[in-house]
Amino acid sequence: MKKTIQNFLATGLAVIGGFLYSSHIHGQITGPNYPSSVSDKTGSGGKRYAWTNPMNAEALDNKYAFDSIPVYTLGPNGSNYSDSLKALGFGFAIQNDAIIQGVTVQVIGHCKLYGTAGVSGYINMVKHNVILDYRTSALQKAIPLQQWPTTSTTDDTVSTGNTCDSLWGVNWLPADINDPTFGASFYVAGNKATVYINAIRITVCYRTPSGIATMTRTSGAGLLFPNPSTGMVYAGVMGKYELMVYDVCGKEAYHSFLEDPQHVDLSFLSNGLYVVKLAGINVSNTQKLLIQK
């Protein structure tokens, strides 16, 4: 395998991945956007308490959705929980060929504590109207509400769930984020507290190919692009397949099982030349990939 890869790399870089490129990637930010709807979504487990006026979290206007969580003797279910504030319809319109780099969710509000017990808020993403699994740490961001102020309006805290380099463990396509059922949710776990939410908002960071002078397809056209790449690439393969990346010494640097076209984050790789193998029912392809950051 190592010798095969090294021989493949030795054939030169006149054509990379089946395309000739003169291009670069532009980073862009859109938002923060506010939701068109916020509703109360009942959860399971523990004691659950509904939000009052959840629609008040749709805009930064000092009108509040709030939830009061009473004292509770901890039992087998853990602690008290609020329902989820489910925010949808953020009105994004990101172009279809963009590569999503990260999603930032901000929850703005304050909290009144009535005891010493810990109280935390939790942000989750919503994809196609489904709140993504709160049991998976990559899909959830915790906020210690003890650090929030206890008074309203100008004292509200903006708590950020992840930053513009985080995908929350999800392969996002522009269509996912542009969909009216994309959004975020927020719930509270703890005891003896009233939480006031002024607004929930989302910012999205993405990159778009631009300045392409030439893009000449060859008989050995690659299925992974853009190429050269800063690390975020798109695998244009239908069905189930394996994606394997090897360095110049033939050592495997990445291996993943994928299904259908999707973006793949290889930004952790160092600058240099790699060989990518795609293998599946509908594909058997080997190409070079140049990482340039």
N, C-alpha and C positions, 0 to 999 in steps of 0.2 A: 504493500500500500504506500509506504513512504517513498519508494523509488518511483512508483507510478505518478504520484503527486509532484515530486520534484521534476520529473521529465515533463509533466504537463506545464508546470510553471516556467520551465526553460524555453518554451516555445515563443515567448515574447509578449509584449503588451500593445501591439499595434491595434488590436481590437480587444476591448475589455468587455467580457460578458455578452458578446454578440452585438454591442452598440458602440458607436463612436460618439463621445460626449464632449461638449464644451459647455459646462453648466456649473451652477452653484445652488446652494439651498438657502432660502430666506426664512429666518425665524420670525414668527408673528404671534401676537397676542390679541385675543378678542374677549371683551368683557371688562369689568364684571357685569353679568346679566342677572336680572331678577326673574323669579318664576311668574307664570301667569296664573298658577293655582297652587295652594298649599292646603292639604287636608290632613285629618287625623286618621292614622292607620293603626288599628289594634294589633298588638303583638301577642306572643304566647310566652308562658313561663312567668313565675313570680306573680306579684300583685301589679296590676296595670291600671294606670290613671289617664283619662282622656285630656287632651288639650282643649282649652277654652279659646274661642275665636282664632282657630289656626290660620284663617285667611289673612290675619293681620301681619303675618310674616312674609307677605308678598312684596313689600316695598319698605324702603328705609324712611319711614314717616313718623316714627315715635308712637305708632300704634302697635300693641303687643299681643302676640299669642302667649298664653301662660299656662303653666301646669303646677299644681300643688301636690307634693309627695309627702304623705304623713309619716309619722314614726311607725316602724314595723319591726317586730321581733323576727330576726333572721331565722329562716327555716331551711328545709331542703332545697327550696327554689332560689335561694340566694338573697335577694333584697327586693325592694320596691322598684318599679320601672314606670316611666311614662310610656304612653303610646308613641309611635313615631310621627313626627311632622314630615309629611311626604310632599316635597316640592317638585313640580313638573313644569314643562313648557318654558324653557329658558330662551327660546327664540334664536338659537345659533344658526348661522348659514355659512358653514365652512366649505370651501370648494372640495370636490370629490377626490382630487388627486393629492390632497394634503396628507401629511404624516403627523398624527397626533403625538405630541411629546409629553404632555402632562395636563392634569386637571386640578385646579385649586378650588376648594369649597370654603366659604367663609360663613360663619354663624355669628350674628351680632346680637348681643343682649346683656342682661345682668341677672343676678341670682341672690335671693335672700335665704340665708341658712338659719336654722332654728336649733342647731345642736352641733356636736363635734364630729358626727359621722361623716365619712367621705361621700362626696357627690360628684359624679362625672357625667359628662355628656359624650355622646358617640355619634360620629358622622359616618354614613354609608352612602355609596353611590346607588343610583337607580338606573337600570338599563332595561329598555323595553317594558317599562312599568313594573319591573320586579326589583325589590330592594335586595341588593347582593348580599350574600350570606354573611351575617354578622359574626359568625364563629370563626371566620378566616381573618387572621390579623392583617393581611395585606389589603383587605377590603374595608377596613374600619380604622378610623382615627379617633383616639380618646382625647378629651379635653377636661382637665381638672377644674371644675366649676368653683372650687374654693378660691381660685385666683380672680374670679369675676367680681366686679364692684357690686354693691348692694343698692345703688340708686340708679335712676333711669336717665334717659335722654343723652346729655353730653358725656355721661360717664360710661355709657355702654362700651363693652369690650368687643373687638373684632377678633374672633378666634379662627385660626386658619387650619383647615384639614388638608395636610400635604401641600406640596409646592408644585411649581410648573415643570418639575422634572419627574413627577410621579404619575404613574398610570393606574394606581390602585390595584395592581395585579390583573388588569384587564387589557386585552387587545382592542383598543377603540378604533373604529372607523369613523370618518366624518359623518356618514349616514346615521350612525348610532347617536352621535351628539346633536345632530340637527333634528332628530326625531322629537316630536312633542312629548313622548313618554320618557325622555332622558331627564335625569335630575339627581337629587340628593335627598337624604332623609337624616333626621336628627332625633335621638331619644336620650333620656336621662335615667341613670341608675343611682340609687342612694336612699337617704332617709331625711325627713324633716327639712324640706326645702321648697321654695317656690321659684321657678325659673321663668324668666320673661324673654321672649325672642322678638326682636325688632324686625330682623330680615335674614334671609338666606340668599346667598349669591354665589355665582360660579364664574371663574375665569378659565379659559382654555388656551394653552400654548401649542402651536403647531408649526410645521415647516412645509413650504411649497417649492417644487422645482421651478426655477426661473432662469432666464438668460441662456436657454438652450440654442446654441448656434447650429449644431448638426446632430442628428440622431439617425445613423445609418444602420439599418438592420442587415445582418449577415446570415448565412446559412446555419451558423451555430448560435443563433440568438439566445441570449440568456433569459431565464425566467425570474431572476432576482435583480431588482433595480430600485433606485438609481445606482449606477455604477460608473465611476467611483462614488462612494457613499461616505457620509460622516458617521454611519453606524445604524441608522434606521432604514431598513429596506423593506420592500414589498415582494412577497412570494406569490406569483401569479399562477397557482396550480390548483386544479379542481380535484376533489376527492381527498382521501387520506394519503399522507406521505411522510417520509422522514427528511429532515434537513440536517446535514452534517457539514461542519466547517473545519478545515484543516489548515495549519500554519505551513510555512515553507519547509519545515522539517518533516512534515507528514504527521504531526501530532494533532489529535483531535482537540479542537478548541471549543466546540459547541455541538450539541446533538439534541434535537427536539422532534417530537411527533406532532404533526399538524394536520389540519383539515381545512380545505378550501382556501381561496386567496385571503391573505392577511398580512399585516405588518409584523416585522420581526425586529426586535431591538438587539443589535450587535454592537452597540456603542461602547461596551466594556472592552472590546478588542483594541489592541494597540494599533497604531498606524502601520500599514504594510499590506502585502499581497497575500491573499488566502485562496484556497480552493473550496468551492461549495458543491456538494453533491446533493441532488434531489432524487429520491427514490420512492416510487409508489406504484399503484395499479395503473395510473394514467401518466406517469412521468419516469424518465430515466435520463438525468441530465447532469453534466459536470461543467462548471464554469469557474472562471477566475473572478475574484472580487477584491477591489482595491479600497481599503479603508483610509480616508484622508480627512482628518479633523481640523 
